[in-house]
């Protein structure tokens, strides 16, 4: 099947063998196996009000950037940009050669957390279905590394509506995030009014994937009880997923 991943010259993407991680609790892991789909959350529901926004530097520079362009109403342009997160859905990964103790703590508070270890190549290639579970044919899935900038003084490149979704404030730099993003506009007609257009997503959407392609290895939380690894292996076997399962390296005992 042809992958729906589409490269974009504005986006920075690590080398294909770069390790990426997705941390989730056991219930969401089982849901992933059952649906064979990744959940893409609507951008304005991720919890960061800055999602999809440009910086203060952009606002200061726009009068010069668009000087002489009589078709651009900067106030209306800003109001339109504010609506774009409603038409954008995102799936997030952590870029790291090793596990993150901080993310284990966040996603494994009950001791029943899972980490899916994949690679950039595997993520690019796992989107084999041309349709999302809502039935829409996707125009493309963009994948790129998030850049962390000072929103008071640094400019975010304009020209493409997708650009600000690959930028976050420096206070999030610890996330080392890789994102897969879909943008679905309400219509293909020119002159669409995003402000008046109804939502095309509710909370987000599941996108079909090839799990065997995506998953390289599965780790269980270092805080999990002894029986948990066996349960994870049993559930994976029932869903026909033949991948190595390991207890987190953080569970090792120290030597003196």
Order of alpha helices (4+ residues) and beta strands (2+ residues): beta-alpha-beta-alpha-alpha-beta-alpha-beta-alpha-beta-beta-beta-beta-beta-alpha-beta-alpha-beta
